[in-house]
Amino acid sequence: MASQSANPTFAPAYFEEDRGPIARGTAIAFIVLEVTIVTLRFVSRRLIRAKLGLDDYLVFPALLFCLGLCILAIIETYIAGIGRHLDVLAVSNPSAITNWSKCGYAIEELYCVAVVFPKLSILASYLRIFLIQRYRYSAYILGGIIVASGFAGVVASLASCHPFSARWKGVEYAYFHCIDTVAYWRWISLPNIVTDVVMLVLPLPVIWGLRMSKKERAALTFIFITGSMGLVTSIIRFTIFFNVKALIYDGTFVSAELAIWSLVEPGIYLVAACLPTLRPLILKLFSGVRAVKSTSNNSSGPSGIQLEWRQQRGNDQRSDEDSILGH
């Protein structure tokens, strides 16, 4: 951290203000969360000896790009000055501003791809229960829209400045043109909100058409609603880009908050893609707790009837899981 004496024209609190540690801490927390949730997903799959499907394979690139966003956010706090005031960096560390502009490209492109794969994984899990063709076609079309919007975001980012390097050294060119970066970040979030709403509604008619009790349908509905948890973060991120005017004149400072939400949103999508698959693991843990309690309460051991009831209950749970995920 540069000392305040390096530039006495700034108030000490303003000169030292740094949101970078918050962004760094959030990124580290999400690295742990994402690796943990994906690991638990495959542990749960192994418990029921489930054959891996497309939804499982899509989780691997989803994790890769989500981790990439988190790692880049951490790097930015060290070399790009995010969380520090732009005018302070202009005096104390000008190279950080150049690095910040360069990292902006990487953040944009990683984000556009990172939100695609977990949402495709969620849609692939829908296909396990969608037997009616029109619902399957709807899932395919929605997946195509998600891929197209992600691709469009990457292309728009790559073409945002002409020449390409004008974003960080535009003053060196006699003529250059760049799009409005603030507007780019605002409107690139809109397709995510729309597709999230569709993903929330899409499985409901299928679920409520299944032959099961209302309680079972409600439980299954809740499981698939978790697939749209990213909708909340997507809306929050969308509104932030409309409210944060300082991005224009103090971009490095407000970038800490924007970086946080840019890594949180795809991270939540990844968590949402994995949560429904954890049911066998959760049931296994709860059954283990019940077994320990039963043993402690009855030192003579369970009766034959109790053992038979537990075995039958385990079979029913396995059957429920298979029917939910289509195995």
ZAKOLFI-75099 format. One record per atom (N, C-alpha, C): x, y, z. Coordinates in steps of 0.2 Angstrom, whole numbers, padded with zeros to 4 digits, always signed. Each point is the difference from the previous one (the first is absolute). Layout:
BEGIN
XYZ
...
END
This chain:
BEGIN
+0004-0006+0000
-0004+0006+0000
+0004+0006+0000
-0001+0005-0005
+0004+0006+0000
-0002+0004+0006
+0005+0004+0003
-0001+0004+0005
-0004+0006-0002
-0003+0004+0005
-0004+0006-0002
+0005+0005-0002
+0006+0000+0003
+0005+0005-0002
+0002+0000-0007
-0001-0005-0003
+0002-0001-0007
-0004+0005-0004
-0006+0003+0002
-0004+0005-0003
-0004+0003+0005
+0002+0006+0002
-0003+0003+0006
-0006+0004-0002
-0002+0000-0007
-0006+0004-0002
-0006-0004+0001
+0000-0007+0002
-0006-0004+0001
+0000+0000+0008
-0007+0000+0002
-0001-0001+0007
+0002-0008+0002
+0003-0001+0006
+0003-0006+0002
-0005-0006-0001
-0007+0001+0002
-0005-0005-0001
-0001-0002-0007
+0000+0005-0004
-0002+0000-0007
+0006-0004-0004
+0006+0002+0002
+0006-0003-0003
+0001-0007+0002
-0002-0002+0006
+0001-0007+0002
-0006-0005-0001
-0006+0003-0002
-0006-0004-0001
+0001-0005-0005
-0002-0006+0001
+0001-0006-0004
-0005-0005+0001
-0004-0001-0005
-0005-0006+0000
+0003-0006-0002
+0006+0000-0002
+0003-0006-0003
+0000-0006+0004
+0001+0000+0007
+0000-0005+0004
-0007-0004+0000
-0005+0004+0000
-0007-0003+0000
-0001-0004-0006
+0002+0003-0006
-0001-0004-0006
+0005-0006+0000
+0005+0000+0003
+0005-0006+0000
-0003-0005+0005
-0003+0002+0006
-0003-0004+0004
-0006-0004-0003
-0004+0004-0003
-0006-0003-0004
+0003-0005-0005
+0005+0001-0004
+0002-0004-0005
+0003-0007+0003
+0004+0001+0006
+0002-0006+0003
-0005-0004+0003
-0005+0003+0003
-0006-0004+0003
-0004-0004-0006
-0001+0003-0006
-0003-0003-0005
+0004-0006-0003
+0007+0001+0000
+0004-0005-0002
-0001-0006+0004
+0000+0001+0007
-0002-0006+0004
-0007-0003-0001
-0005+0005+0000
-0007-0003-0001
+0000-0004-0007
+0002+0003-0005
-0001-0003-0007
+0004-0007+0000
+0006+0000+0002
+0003-0007+0000
-0003-0005+0005
-0003+0003+0006
-0003-0005+0004
-0007-0002-0002
-0004+0004-0003
-0006-0002-0003
+0000-0005-0006
+0005+0001-0004
+0001-0005-0006
+0003-0006+0003
+0004+0000+0005
+0003-0006+0003
-0006-0004+0003
-0004+0003+0004
-0006-0003+0003
-0005-0003-0005
+0000+0003-0006
-0005-0002-0005
+0002-0007-0003
+0007-0001-0001
+0002-0006-0003
+0001-0006+0006
+0001+0003+0006
-0001-0005+0006
-0007-0003+0000
-0005+0005-0001
-0007-0003+0001
-0001-0004-0006
+0002+0001-0006
-0001-0004-0006
+0003-0007+0001
+0006+0000+0003
+0003-0007+0001
-0004-0004+0005
-0003+0004+0005
-0004-0004+0005
-0006-0004-0003
-0003+0002-0005
-0005-0003-0003
+0002-0004-0007
+0007+0000-0001
+0003-0003-0006
-0004+0003-0006
-0001+0006+0000
-0003+0003-0006
+0005+0001-0006
-0003-0002-0006
+0004+0001-0006
+0000+0008-0001
+0006+0003-0002
+0001+0007-0001
-0004+0002-0006
-0003+0005+0000
-0004+0003-0006
+0003+0006-0002
-0003+0003-0005
+0002+0006-0003
+0000+0006+0005
-0005+0000+0005
+0000+0005+0005
+0006+0000+0004
+0003-0006+0002
+0006-0001+0004
+0006+0002-0004
+0001-0002-0006
+0006+0002-0004
+0000+0008-0001
-0006+0003-0001
+0000+0007-0001
+0003+0004+0007
-0001-0003+0005
+0003+0003+0006
+0007+0001+0000
+0004-0004-0003
+0007+0001+0000
+0002+0006-0003
-0002+0002-0007
+0002+0007-0002
-0003+0005+0004
-0006-0001+0003
-0003+0005+0004
+0004+0002+0006
+0003-0005+0003
+0004+0001+0006
+0007+0003-0003
+0002-0002-0005
+0007+0003-0003
-0001+0008-0001
-0005+0002-0003
-0001+0007-0002
-0002+0004+0007
-0004-0003+0004
-0002+0004+0006
+0007+0001+0004
+0004-0005+0001
+0006+0000+0003
+0005+0005-0003
+0000+0001-0007
+0003+0005-0003
-0002+0007+0002
-0006+0001+0000
-0002+0006+0002
+0002+0002+0007
+0000-0004+0005
+0002+0001+0007
+0007+0001+0000
+0004-0004-0004
+0007+0001+0000
+0002+0007-0003
-0003+0002-0005
+0001+0006-0003
-0002+0006+0004
-0005-0001+0004
-0002+0006+0005
+0006+0000+0005
+0002-0005+0002
+0006+0000+0005
+0006+0004-0003
+0002-0002-0006
+0005+0003-0003
-0001+0007-0001
-0006+0002-0002
-0001+0007-0001
+0001+0005+0007
-0001-0003+0005
+0001+0003+0007
+0007+0002+0001
+0005-0004-0003
+0007+0001+0001
+0003+0004-0006
-0002-0001-0006
+0003+0003-0006
-0004+0006-0003
-0006+0000+0001
-0005+0004-0004
-0003+0006+0004
+0001-0001+0007
-0002+0006+0004
-0007+0000+0001
-0004-0005-0001
-0007+0000+0001
-0002+0001+0008
-0004+0004+0001
-0002+0002+0007
+0004+0007+0002
+0005+0002-0004
+0003+0006+0002
-0002+0006-0005
+0000+0006+0003
-0003+0005-0004
+0005+0002-0007
-0004+0001-0005
+0004+0001-0006
+0005+0006+0000
-0002+0005+0003
+0005+0006+0000
+0006-0001+0004
-0001-0004+0006
+0005-0002+0004
+0005-0005-0004
-0002-0004-0004
+0004-0005-0004
+0003+0004-0005
-0003+0005-0003
+0003+0004-0005
+0007+0003+0002
+0000+0002+0006
+0006+0003+0003
+0005-0005+0003
-0003-0005+0004
+0004-0005+0004
+0002-0006-0004
-0004-0002-0005
+0001-0007-0004
-0003+0000-0006
+0002+0004-0005
-0003+0001-0007
-0001-0007-0003
+0005-0004+0000
+0000-0006-0003
-0006-0005+0002
-0003+0001+0006
-0005-0003+0002
-0006+0001-0004
-0001+0007-0002
-0006+0002-0004
+0001-0004-0007
+0005-0001-0003
+0001-0003-0006
-0002-0008+0001
+0003-0002+0005
-0002-0008+0001
-0007+0000+0002
-0004+0005+0003
-0007-0001+0001
-0004+0000-0007
+0002+0004-0004
-0003+0001-0007
+0001-0007-0004
+0006-0003+0001
+0001-0006-0003
-0004-0006+0003
+0000+0000+0006
-0004-0005+0004
-0007+0000-0002
-0002+0006-0001
-0008+0001-0002
-0002-0004-0006
+0004-0001-0005
-0001-0004-0005
-0001-0007+0002
+0005-0003+0004
+0000-0007+0003
-0007-0001+0004
-0001+0005+0004
-0006-0001+0005
-0006-0001-0005
-0001+0005-0005
-0006+0000-0004
-0001-0007-0003
+0005-0003-0003
+0000-0006-0004
-0001-0006+0005
+0003+0000+0005
+0000-0005+0005
-0007-0001+0003
-0003+0006+0001
-0007+0001+0003
-0005-0003-0005
+0001+0002-0006
-0005-0002-0005
+0000-0008-0001
+0005-0003+0000
+0001-0007+0000
-0002-0004+0006
+0002+0003+0006
-0001-0003+0006
-0008+0000+0002
-0004+0004-0002
-0007-0001+0001
-0004-0005-0005
+0004-0001-0005
-0003-0005-0005
+0000-0007+0003
+0005-0003+0002
+0001-0007+0001
-0004-0002+0006
-0001+0003+0006
-0004-0002+0005
-0007+0000-0002
-0002+0005-0004
-0007+0000-0002
-0002-0006-0005
+0005-0001-0004
-0001-0006-0005
+0000-0007+0004
+0003+0000+0006
+0000-0006+0004
-0007-0001+0003
-0003+0006+0002
-0006+0000+0003
-0005-0002-0005
+0000+0002-0006
-0004-0002-0006
+0000-0007-0001
+0007-0003+0000
+0001-0007-0002
-0004-0004+0006
+0000+0002+0006
-0003-0004+0005
-0008+0001-0001
-0002+0005-0003
-0007+0000-0001
-0002-0005-0006
+0004-0001-0004
-0001-0005-0006
-0001-0007+0003
+0003-0001+0006
-0001-0007+0003
-0007-0001+0002
-0004+0005+0001
-0007-0001+0002
-0005+0002-0005
+0002+0003-0005
-0004+0003-0006
-0001-0006-0005
-0005-0003+0000
-0002-0006-0005
-0004+0003-0005
-0004+0005+0001
-0004+0003-0005
+0004+0004-0005
+0000-0001-0007
+0004+0003-0004
+0000+0008+0000
-0006+0003+0001
+0000+0007-0001
+0004+0003+0006
+0000-0003+0006
+0004+0002+0005
+0008-0001-0001
+0001-0005-0003
+0007-0001-0002
+0003+0005-0005
-0005+0001-0005
+0002+0005-0005
+0001+0007+0003
-0004+0001+0005
+0000+0007+0003
+0007+0000+0004
+0002-0005+0003
+0006+0000+0004
+0006+0001-0005
+0000-0004-0006
+0005+0001-0005
+0000+0007-0003
-0005+0003-0001
-0001+0007-0003
+0003+0005+0006
-0002-0001+0006
+0003+0004+0005
+0007+0000+0001
+0003-0006-0001
+0007-0002+0001
+0004+0004-0006
-0003+0000-0006
+0002+0003-0006
+0001+0008+0001
-0006+0003+0003
+0000+0007+0002
+0006+0002+0005
+0001-0005+0005
+0005+0002+0005
+0007+0000-0003
+0001-0005-0005
+0007-0001-0003
+0001+0006-0004
-0006+0002-0004
+0001+0006-0005
+0001+0006+0004
-0003+0001+0006
+0001+0007+0003
+0007+0000+0003
+0002-0006+0003
+0007+0000+0002
+0005+0001-0005
-0001-0003-0006
+0005+0001-0006
+0000+0008-0002
-0007+0003+0000
+0000+0007-0002
+0003+0004+0005
+0000-0002+0006
+0004+0004+0005
+0007+0000-0001
+0003-0006-0001
+0007+0000-0002
+0002+0004-0006
-0004-0001-0005
+0002+0004-0006
+0000+0007+0001
-0006+0003+0004
+0000+0007+0001
+0005+0002+0004
+0003-0004+0005
+0005+0002+0004
+0007+0001-0004
+0001-0005-0005
+0006+0000-0004
+0000+0006-0005
-0006+0002-0002
-0001+0005-0005
-0001+0007+0003
+0000+0000+0007
-0002+0006+0003
+0005+0006-0001
+0006-0001-0002
+0004+0006-0002
+0004-0002-0006
+0001+0006-0004
+0003-0001-0006
+0005+0006-0001
+0007-0001+0000
+0003-0007+0001
-0001-0003+0006
+0001-0007+0001
-0001-0004+0005
+0003+0003+0007
+0006+0002-0001
+0004+0003+0006
-0002+0007+0002
-0005+0003-0003
-0002+0007+0001
-0002+0001+0007
-0003-0006+0003
-0003+0001+0007
+0005+0002+0005
+0006-0002-0001
+0005+0002+0005
+0006+0005-0002
+0000+0001-0007
+0005+0005-0002
-0003+0004-0006
-0007+0002+0001
-0003+0004-0006
+0003+0006-0001
+0004+0003+0005
+0003+0007-0001
+0006-0001-0005
+0002-0006-0002
+0006+0000-0004
-0003-0001-0007
-0006+0000-0002
-0003-0001-0006
-0003+0007-0003
+0001+0002-0006
-0003+0006-0003
-0007-0001+0000
-0003-0006-0001
-0007-0001-0001
-0001-0007+0003
-0005-0001+0005
-0002-0006+0002
-0008+0001+0002
-0003-0006+0001
-0007+0000+0002
-0001-0006+0005
-0004+0002+0005
-0002-0006+0005
-0007+0001+0002
-0003-0005+0001
-0007+0000+0002
-0001+0002+0007
-0006+0001+0002
-0001+0002+0007
+0000-0006+0004
+0005+0000+0004
+0002-0006+0004
-0006-0001+0006
-0002+0005+0003
-0005+0000+0005
-0007-0003-0003
-0002+0002-0006
-0006-0002-0004
+0001-0008-0001
+0006-0001-0002
+0002-0008-0002
-0002-0004+0006
+0003+0002+0006
-0001-0004+0006
-0007+0000+0002
-0004+0006-0001
-0007+0000+0002
-0004-0005-0004
+0001+0000-0007
-0005-0004-0004
+0002-0007-0001
+0006-0001+0002
+0002-0007-0001
-0003-0005+0005
-0002+0004+0006
-0003-0004+0005
-0008-0002-0001
-0003+0004-0005
-0007+0000-0001
-0002-0007-0003
+0004-0003-0005
-0002-0007-0002
+0000-0005+0005
+0005+0001+0005
+0000-0005+0006
-0006+0000+0004
-0003+0006+0001
-0006+0001+0004
-0006-0004-0004
+0000+0002-0006
-0006-0003-0004
+0000-0008+0000
+0006-0002-0002
+0001-0008+0000
-0001-0003+0007
+0002+0004+0005
-0001-0003+0007
-0008-0001+0001
-0004+0005-0002
-0007+0000+0001
-0003-0006-0003
+0002-0001-0007
-0002-0006-0004
+0002-0006+0004
+0006-0001+0002
+0002-0006+0003
-0004-0001+0007
-0002+0005+0003
-0004-0001+0006
-0007-0003-0002
-0003+0003-0005
-0006-0002-0002
-0001-0007-0004
+0005-0001-0004
+0000-0006-0004
-0001-0007+0003
+0003-0002+0005
-0002-0007+0003
-0006+0000+0004
-0003+0005+0002
-0006+0000+0004
-0006-0004-0003
-0002+0001-0006
-0006-0004-0003
+0002-0007+0000
+0006-0002-0001
+0002-0007+0000
+0000-0003+0006
+0002+0003+0005
+0000-0002+0007
-0007-0001+0003
-0004+0005-0001
-0007+0000+0002
-0004-0005-0004
+0002-0003-0005
-0003-0005-0004
+0002-0007+0002
+0005-0001+0004
+0002-0006+0003
-0005-0003+0004
-0001-0007+0000
-0004-0003+0005
+0003-0002+0006
-0001+0005+0005
+0003+0000+0007
-0004+0004+0004
+0001+0000+0007
-0004+0004+0004
+0002+0007+0000
-0004+0004+0002
+0001+0007+0000
+0007+0002+0004
+0001-0003+0005
+0006+0001+0004
+0006-0002-0004
+0000-0006-0003
+0005-0002-0004
+0002+0005-0006
-0006+0003-0003
+0001+0004-0006
+0003+0007+0003
-0003+0002+0006
+0003+0006+0003
+0007+0000+0001
+0002-0006+0003
+0008-0001+0001
+0004+0000-0006
-0003-0003-0005
+0004+0000-0007
+0000+0006-0003
-0006+0004+0001
+0000+0007-0003
+0006+0004+0004
+0000+0000+0006
+0005+0003+0004
+0007-0001-0002
+0002-0007-0002
+0006-0002-0002
+0002+0004-0007
-0005+0000-0004
+0002+0003-0007
+0000+0008+0000
-0004+0002+0005
+0000+0008+0001
+0007+0002+0002
+0004-0004+0004
+0007+0001+0002
+0004+0001-0007
-0002-0002-0005
+0004+0001-0006
-0001+0007-0003
-0004+0004+0003
-0001+0007-0002
+0003+0005+0005
+0004-0003+0005
+0002+0005+0005
+0004+0005-0003
+0003-0001-0005
+0004+0005-0004
-0004+0006-0002
-0006-0001+0000
-0005+0006-0002
+0001+0006+0004
+0000-0001+0007
+0001+0005+0005
+0007+0004-0001
+0005-0004-0001
+0007+0003+0000
+0000+0004-0007
-0003-0003-0005
+0000+0003-0007
-0004+0007+0000
-0005+0000+0004
-0004+0007+0000
+0004+0005+0004
+0003-0003+0006
+0004+0005+0004
+0006+0003-0004
+0003-0004-0004
+0006+0002-0004
-0003+0005-0005
-0005-0002-0003
-0003+0005-0005
-0002+0007+0003
-0003+0000+0005
-0002+0006+0003
+0007+0004+0003
+0005-0003+0002
+0006+0003+0002
+0003+0004-0006
+0000-0003-0006
+0003+0004-0005
-0004+0006-0002
-0006+0000+0002
-0004+0006-0002
+0001+0006+0006
+0002-0003+0006
+0000+0005+0005
+0007+0002+0001
+0005-0003-0002
+0007+0002+0001
+0003+0004-0005
-0001+0007+0001
+0002+0005-0005
+0008+0001+0000
+0003-0002+0006
+0007+0002+0001
+0004-0005-0005
-0003-0005-0003
+0004-0004-0005
+0003+0004-0005
-0003+0006-0002
+0003+0004-0005
+0006+0004+0002
+0000+0003+0006
+0006+0004+0003
+0004-0003+0005
-0002-0006+0003
+0004-0003+0006
-0001-0007-0001
+0002-0003-0006
-0002-0007-0002
+0004-0005+0004
+0006+0001+0002
+0004-0005+0004
-0003+0000+0007
-0003+0005+0003
-0003-0001+0006
-0006-0004+0000
-0005+0002-0004
-0006-0004+0000
+0000-0007-0003
+0006-0001-0004
+0001-0006-0003
+0000-0006+0005
+0002+0002+0006
+0000-0006+0005
-0007-0003+0002
-0005+0005+0000
-0007-0003+0001
-0002-0003-0006
+0001+0003-0006
-0002-0003-0006
+0003-0007-0001
+0007-0001+0002
+0003-0006-0001
-0003-0005+0004
-0002+0002+0006
-0003-0005+0005
-0006-0003-0003
-0005+0004-0002
-0006-0002-0003
+0001-0004-0007
+0005+0002-0003
+0002-0004-0007
+0002-0007+0002
+0003-0001+0005
+0002-0007+0002
-0005-0004+0004
-0004+0004+0004
-0005-0003+0004
-0006-0003-0004
-0002+0004-0005
-0005-0002-0005
+0001-0007-0003
+0005-0001-0004
+0001-0007-0002
+0002-0005+0005
+0003+0002+0006
+0001-0005+0005
-0007-0002+0003
-0004+0004+0001
-0007-0002+0002
-0003-0005-0005
+0000+0002-0006
-0002-0005-0005
+0003-0007+0000
+0006+0000+0002
+0004-0007+0001
-0003-0003+0006
-0001+0003+0005
-0003-0003+0006
-0007-0002-0001
-0004+0004-0004
-0007-0002-0001
+0000-0006-0005
+0005-0001-0004
+0000-0006-0004
+0002-0006+0003
+0003+0001+0006
+0003-0006+0004
-0005-0002+0006
-0004+0005+0002
-0004-0002+0006
-0005-0005+0000
-0003-0001-0006
-0005-0005+0000
+0003-0007+0000
+0006-0001-0002
+0003-0006-0001
+0003-0003+0007
+0000+0005+0005
+0003-0002+0007
-0005-0004+0004
-0006-0001-0002
-0005-0003+0004
+0002-0007+0003
+0003-0005-0004
+0002-0006+0002
+0005+0001+0006
+0005+0005-0001
+0005+0001+0005
-0003+0002+0007
-0005+0005-0001
-0004+0002+0006
-0003-0005+0003
-0004-0004-0003
-0004-0006+0003
+0005-0005+0003
+0006-0001-0003
+0004-0004+0003
+0003+0002+0007
+0001+0007+0000
+0003+0003+0006
-0006+0000+0006
-0006+0001-0002
-0005+0000+0005
-0002-0007+0002
+0001-0005-0005
-0002-0007+0002
+0006-0002+0005
+0006+0002-0001
+0005-0001+0005
-0001+0002+0007
-0002+0007+0000
-0001+0003+0006
-0006-0004+0004
-0005-0002-0004
-0006-0004+0003
+0003-0006+0003
+0004-0004-0004
+0003-0006+0002
+0004+0000+0007
+0004+0006+0000
+0004+0001+0006
-0005+0001+0006
-0005+0004-0001
-0005+0002+0006
-0003-0007+0002
-0002-0004-0005
-0004-0006+0001
+0004-0005+0004
+0007+0000-0001
+0004-0004+0003
+0001+0002+0007
+0001+0006+0001
+0001+0003+0007
-0006-0001+0004
-0006+0000-0003
-0006+0000+0004
-0002-0007+0001
+0003-0005-0004
-0002-0007+0001
+0006-0004+0000
+0003-0001+0005
+0007-0004+0000
-0001-0007-0002
-0006-0003+0000
-0001-0007-0002
+0000+0000-0007
+0000+0005-0004
+0000+0000-0007
-0007+0000-0003
-0001+0002-0006
-0007+0001-0003
-0003-0007-0001
-0006+0000+0000
-0004-0007-0001
+0000-0001-0007
-0002-0006-0002
+0000-0002-0007
-0005+0004-0004
-0006+0002+0003
-0005+0005-0003
+0004+0006-0002
+0004+0003+0005
+0003+0007-0001
+0005-0001-0006
+0004-0005+0000
+0004-0001-0005
-0003-0001-0007
-0006-0003+0000
-0003-0001-0006
-0003+0007-0003
-0003+0004+0005
-0002+0006-0001
+0005+0005-0003
+0006+0000+0003
+0006+0004-0003
+0002-0002-0007
+0000-0007-0001
+0002-0002-0006
-0005+0002-0006
-0007+0000+0002
-0005+0001-0005
+0000+0008-0001
+0002+0004+0005
+0000+0007+0000
+0006+0002-0005
+0005-0003+0001
+0006+0001-0004
-0001-0001-0008
-0004-0006-0001
-0002-0001-0007
-0005+0005-0003
-0004+0002+0005
-0005+0005-0003
+0004+0007-0001
+0005+0002+0004
+0004+0006-0002
+0003-0001-0006
+0003-0006-0001
+0004-0001-0007
-0005+0001-0006
-0006-0003+0001
-0005+0000-0005
-0002+0008-0002
-0001+0003+0006
-0002+0007-0001
+0006+0004-0004
+0006-0001+0002
+0006+0004-0003
+0000-0002-0008
-0001-0006-0001
+0000-0003-0007
-0005+0004-0004
-0006+0000+0003
-0006+0003-0004
+0001+0007-0001
+0003+0004+0005
+0001+0007-0001
+0005+0002-0005
+0006-0004+0000
+0005+0002-0005
+0000-0005-0006
-0005-0004+0000
+0000-0004-0007
+0005-0006+0000
+0002-0003+0005
+0005-0005+0000
-0004-0007-0001
END
